[in-house]
Structures are given as C-alpha cells and as structure tokens.
Amino acid sequence: MIWIDILILFFTLLWIGEFLRFKSRKSTDQDENRSFPVILFSVILVIATGVLTRELGLWTVTSLPLSAAGAFLFGGGILLRYWGIVHLGKQFTRDVQVREGDTLVGTGPYRLLRHPLYTGLFAAAAGFSLYTGSIAAFLLAFITLLPALIRRMQSEEQTLIGAFGKTYQEWMKTRYRFIPFLY
C-alpha cells in the first residue's frame, strides 16, 4: 500500500504547486469573493475529515482497491485541473472575472466540459475521501463541496454570458457542465 501513499503525496505536492505557481487575483464581485473561501473550507473539511476518521478508524471502509481507485481519482482530478489551466493560459484566475482581451477557450478539456477545473477539484476531493476510506469525508464532498461548486459555476456562467452574450450561450450548448456525458 506504500505505493498508493507515494502517489497521493506526489499529487498533493503537485496540487500545492498549483497554488504557489498560480496566484489568485483580486475580484470586485462580492458574490464571487464569498464563493472561494466556502469552496476552500469545503475542500479542507473533506481532507481533514478523511485523515481524522482514517486515523481514528471511525466510519471507514478499509480496502486496497478502494484506496487505489481513490488515489487515481485524486490524481486524475489534479491532472484535469492542470490540463485546464494550461489551456486557459494567461486567462486563468481563481476569481470569476472576464478581463479585456479574454476569449472563450474551446481546446483541451474545454472541448467537452464548461468547468473542468471544478470537475477536477471535486474529483480530487472525492478521490481523497475514497483513498482514506472515509464515509464521512465522501458524504461531506457531496454535502458541502458540490453545492458550493454548483453555485460558483452559476456565478461564472452569468459573468460569461454578461461578457460574451449569445456566443457563450451557444458555446454552453456544446459542452457538458460538470460531468462528461451526464451533466
């Protein structure tokens, strides 16, 4: 099982690297300013709950295949985020905003998804909870993180409609919002 732990450590360091490499810019949108801390809190809550319940042996399911699947889902989520960030390029920001010169991106994961960074974040959180075998953390991912991400997606879509109008509305029709082939 040590290889799974090494995989988790590697992807955790990669995820931390994302925050160090891509700094957040300030936004004037008050609704958006509230969404990032809620999402961050939800992610930290899921991870802390996963670690705590695993260490205490509470509400956990111990299974090597489950841990491995969780590690790969966690890593896949982080890689999806990086893939999306690479395709956004200089347009990437943690804030919901459209700056002068920004364009709609339709390459990489944006060919299929409207919000691959949020899909990746949710996959990483859910994957980590599976890796730890924590039922509580897995439930928290759905109870706290998913609603926060949906609210953020709605805010982002309204901002993009305001900036790009019908072009974005047509773009939306050709991509899944969050889960490929489902939603």
C-alpha positions as CSV (number, residue, x, y, z in Angstrom):
1,M,0.0,0.0,0.0
2,I,3.0,2.3,0.3
3,W,2.9,3.0,-3.5
4,I,-0.6,4.4,-3.1
5,D,0.6,6.7,-0.3
6,I,3.5,7.9,-2.5
7,L,1.1,8.5,-5.3
8,I,-1.1,10.6,-3.0
9,L,1.9,12.5,-1.7
10,F,3.1,13.2,-5.3
11,F,-0.3,14.6,-6.4
12,T,-0.7,16.5,-3.2
13,L,2.6,18.3,-3.8
14,L,1.5,18.9,-7.4
15,W,-1.7,20.4,-6.1
16,I,0.2,22.7,-3.7
17,G,2.4,23.7,-6.6
18,E,-0.7,24.9,-8.4
19,F,-1.4,27.4,-5.6
20,L,2.2,28.5,-5.5
21,R,2.5,28.9,-9.3
22,F,-0.9,30.5,-10.0
23,K,-1.6,33.2,-7.5
24,S,-5.2,34.5,-7.1
25,R,-6.1,37.9,-8.3
26,K,-8.4,40.2,-6.5
27,S,-12.0,40.5,-7.7
28,T,-14.6,43.2,-7.1
29,D,-17.5,40.7,-7.4
30,Q,-18.8,40.3,-3.8
31,D,-20.7,37.1,-4.5
32,E,-17.6,35.6,-6.1
33,N,-15.4,36.8,-3.2
34,R,-17.6,34.7,-0.9
35,S,-17.5,31.6,-3.0
36,F,-13.8,30.9,-3.0
37,P,-13.5,30.7,0.9
38,V,-16.5,28.4,1.0
39,I,-15.0,26.1,-1.6
40,L,-11.6,26.2,0.1
41,F,-13.2,25.5,3.5
42,S,-15.2,22.6,2.0
43,V,-12.1,21.0,0.5
44,I,-10.1,21.4,3.7
45,L,-13.1,19.9,5.7
46,V,-13.2,16.9,3.4
47,I,-9.5,16.3,3.6
48,A,-9.3,16.8,7.3
49,T,-12.3,14.6,7.9
50,G,-10.7,11.9,5.7
51,V,-7.5,11.9,7.6
52,L,-9.1,12.1,11.0
53,T,-11.6,9.4,10.5
54,R,-9.0,7.1,8.9
55,E,-6.6,7.6,11.8
56,L,-9.3,7.1,14.4
57,G,-10.8,4.2,12.5
58,L,-14.3,5.8,12.5
59,W,-16.8,5.5,9.7
60,T,-14.1,4.0,7.4
61,V,-14.0,1.2,4.8
62,T,-10.6,-0.4,4.6
63,S,-10.0,-1.7,1.1
64,L,-6.9,-1.7,-1.1
65,P,-8.9,-1.5,-4.3
66,L,-10.9,1.4,-2.9
67,S,-7.8,3.2,-1.7
68,A,-6.1,2.7,-5.1
69,A,-9.2,3.9,-7.0
70,G,-9.4,6.9,-4.7
71,A,-5.7,7.7,-5.3
72,F,-6.2,7.5,-9.1
73,L,-9.3,9.7,-8.9
74,F,-7.5,12.2,-6.8
75,G,-4.5,12.3,-9.2
76,G,-6.9,12.4,-12.2
77,G,-8.6,15.4,-10.7
78,I,-5.4,17.2,-10.1
79,L,-4.2,16.5,-13.7
80,L,-7.5,17.6,-15.1
81,R,-7.1,20.9,-13.3
82,Y,-3.5,21.4,-14.7
83,W,-4.7,20.5,-18.2
84,G,-7.5,23.1,-17.9
85,I,-5.1,25.7,-16.5
86,V,-2.6,25.1,-19.4
87,H,-5.4,25.7,-21.9
88,L,-6.6,28.8,-20.2
89,G,-3.1,30.1,-20.2
90,K,-2.9,33.8,-19.1
91,Q,-6.6,33.9,-18.7
92,F,-6.5,31.6,-15.6
93,T,-7.6,33.2,-12.4
94,R,-9.2,31.9,-9.2
95,D,-11.6,34.7,-9.4
96,V,-14.8,34.8,-11.5
97,Q,-14.0,37.7,-13.9
98,V,-13.5,38.4,-17.6
99,R,-10.7,40.8,-18.4
100,E,-10.3,42.8,-21.6
101,G,-8.9,40.6,-24.3
102,D,-10.1,37.3,-22.8
103,T,-11.6,34.8,-25.2
104,L,-13.6,31.6,-24.9
105,V,-11.4,28.6,-24.7
106,G,-12.5,25.5,-26.6
107,T,-9.4,23.4,-26.5
108,G,-8.2,20.6,-24.2
109,P,-10.8,19.7,-21.6
110,Y,-12.9,22.7,-22.6
111,R,-13.9,20.8,-25.8
112,L,-16.0,18.6,-23.6
113,L,-16.6,20.5,-20.3
114,R,-17.6,24.0,-19.3
115,H,-15.9,23.8,-15.9
116,P,-13.1,21.2,-16.0
117,L,-11.3,22.9,-13.1
118,Y,-14.3,22.4,-10.8
119,T,-14.7,18.8,-12.1
120,G,-11.1,18.2,-11.3
121,L,-11.4,19.8,-7.8
122,F,-14.5,17.6,-7.0
123,A,-12.8,14.5,-8.3
124,A,-9.7,15.2,-6.2
125,A,-11.8,15.7,-3.0
126,A,-14.0,12.7,-3.7
127,G,-10.9,10.7,-4.6
128,F,-9.1,11.6,-1.4
129,S,-12.1,10.5,0.6
130,L,-12.1,7.2,-1.2
131,Y,-8.4,6.8,-0.6
132,T,-8.8,7.3,3.1
133,G,-11.9,5.1,3.1
134,S,-13.8,7.8,5.0
135,I,-17.6,7.6,4.6
136,A,-18.0,10.9,6.4
137,A,-15.5,12.7,4.1
138,F,-17.2,11.2,1.0
139,L,-20.6,12.5,2.2
140,L,-19.1,15.9,3.0
141,A,-17.8,16.2,-0.5
142,F,-21.4,15.9,-1.7
143,I,-23.0,17.9,1.1
144,T,-20.6,20.9,1.3
145,L,-18.3,21.0,-1.8
146,L,-20.7,20.1,-4.6
147,P,-23.3,22.8,-3.7
148,A,-20.5,25.4,-3.4
149,L,-19.1,24.4,-6.8
150,I,-22.6,24.5,-8.4
151,R,-23.1,28.0,-7.0
152,R,-19.7,29.0,-8.3
153,M,-20.5,27.6,-11.8
154,Q,-23.8,29.5,-11.9
155,S,-22.0,32.7,-11.0
156,E,-19.3,32.1,-13.5
157,E,-21.8,31.3,-16.3
158,Q,-23.7,34.5,-15.6
159,T,-20.5,36.5,-15.7
160,L,-19.5,34.9,-19.0
161,I,-23.0,35.5,-20.5
162,G,-22.6,39.1,-19.5
163,A,-19.3,39.3,-21.2
164,F,-19.8,37.2,-24.3
165,G,-23.6,37.1,-24.7
166,K,-25.1,34.7,-27.3
167,T,-21.7,33.4,-28.2
168,Y,-21.2,31.9,-24.8
169,Q,-24.8,30.7,-24.7
170,E,-24.2,28.8,-27.9
171,W,-20.8,27.6,-26.6
172,M,-22.6,26.2,-23.4
173,K,-24.9,24.1,-25.6
174,T,-22.0,22.1,-27.0
175,R,-20.4,21.2,-23.7
176,Y,-21.3,19.3,-20.5
177,R,-21.4,21.5,-17.4
178,F,-19.6,19.3,-14.9
179,I,-19.7,15.5,-15.6
180,P,-18.9,14.3,-19.1
181,F,-21.8,12.7,-20.9
182,L,-24.1,13.2,-17.9
183,Y,-24.4,16.8,-16.7
